[in-house]
Amino acid sequence: MAHEEHADIPNRIRAKEVFHPGTLIAAIIVAVLAAMMLHGLVRNKNFQWHIVWLYLRDVKVIQGIGYTLLLTALAMILGTILALIMAIMRTASNPVLRGVSWAYIFVFRGIPVYTQLIFWGLVAVLYPVIGIGIPFGPQFVDFDTSKLIGAFAAAVIGLGLNEGAYLAEIIRSGLESVDGGQGEAAKALGMKPSLIMRRITIPQAMRVIIPPLGNETIGMLKTTSLVLAVPFTLDLQFATNAIANRIYAPIPLLIVAAFWYLVMTSVLMVGQHYLERYYGRGFTNSGSKRSKRQAAVNAAGTTTIDPALEVEQ
Amino acid sequence: MSTTASTTTGTLRPPLGSPMVQITGLHKEFGSLHILKGIDLTVSTGEVCVLLGPSGSGKSTLLRCVNQLETFQAGEIRVGGERVGFAEHPLPDGRLARLTEKQIAAQRARVGMVFQRFNLFPHMTALQNVMEAPIHVGKVPTAQARARATELLERVGMADRATHYPSELSGGQQQRVAIARAMAMDPELMLFDEPTSALDPELVGEVLNVIKDLARSGMTMLVVTHELGFAREVADQVVFMADGVVVEAGAPAQVIDHPSSPRLADFLNSVL
């Protein structure tokens, strides 16, 4: 009993809590249903669990995981860079910069990513040669597009451009969430606009940006399963599907894919938690004392107790 | 006024000699709203100038013009003899060339400013707040900036809270850190924009004491405040503004205790 922690108040109330039969009945029904599903999952021979187990560690599957993660990472990096540029352009005083940013978001957010990926797969047909030179003038160097932009690059570009359009709005709202007084204080210290953006605005905007950015990353991981539209054929979804077609066992390979996607999204969610904590430093809603905050963080049991991590960056 | 003070020794102010701030014929419009209607004001080096006036009289706007947080439509501001915001000489066609962001930033770096709402950087500790500008604007080595920041936090009585984030500090403590932050760039001039207006009454004193200490060290200051006691105690010059013009200016004893205009007398009555 936690009784010894409390102050010694005489005649403390010993309350009998209200009984909720409805909740109890509902819980029993749900528990039975869950048990039935679990039973069906394990006992249904059609799942072919031995095949699942066999292919869970297949070389092609592991390679597929690698490519899926690589696609996710590169597309998110490309998307974030594009989005940051677009978000800053969106707030520019020059109407050309604002207009281009608006058009980019309009186009790439309005077309399904699957359609965009097919387009990027066909870009070599559209522009067989890409060159570097004077705009509308002579070219100095020419590249064969199909060699320059392979299936992997096309997949990254397609996913990244699409993601950039979504992230641009997220980043813009993040930048706008930073109090105007912050910029003024930084200006008054003699900081230049680029320095203010880098040192003051972006670190504070990150607190607002990180949660949706994490969701977008997890979304991107799942969206990579569409790269067969390019077609790129080495990601987890395509790899498991190819095996399934070869051995005529679609369901166990789907389970393999689902299992690994779940593992990857879970890992990403853990990473997101740590990022949110890092960028949330200095912002506390509950309790103004640092000890309280640290205690709360420690109580969550998800971190090591190391306050130095929070003090110095 | 204290024209007899001629030495810089001890706690005496340096002589009230060369002008630090010269404002002439300043006009400021927000759209159709005429906020400042021809302001003339001179603050000498080492002088503490307190701006008084009802809200909406334009005193905060005037302060923000000095640090170029606001643009102005007519007139001229000089800080340390240097024209603020524009090139020294007009172009052949009579227009004035605006300074670049970089040049403006360099001018601002010489002027410290303290805001009503503190505006500390919430993602940095008190120490990091004070170190930020010296490191990234002044290009001071980190160790040196840290030593100087620690010294400044000590001076405002915040050394023991150096590793705390602003959200973990009281309003008065935050404002003291903000003063240390503004001092870290070794400014020639300090601007205070109602530094105690956002504070709970019991926290006003600690901040005013830090500002008084700064005034006694000979810092040139332009202070917008409603604290008459503070004005009486540390100001060399008190300027009363109303409706965008300077109504009365002079020594505190003269302006606060013997107002000559009915406008100022009304204001003093409502504040006291």
Interface residues (C-beta under 8 A of the other chain):
Chain A: D179 G181 Q182 E184 A185 A186 K187 A188 L189 G190 M191 K192 P193 L195 R199 I200 P203 Q204 R207 Y279 R281 G282 F283 T284 S288 K289 R290 R293 V311
Chain B: N67 Q68 L69 E101 K102 A105 A106 R108 A109 R110 V111 G112 M113 F115 R117 N119 L120 F121 P122 H123 M124 T125 E132 A133 H136 V137 T163 H164 Y165 P166 S167 E168 L169 A178 R181 A182 M185 L191
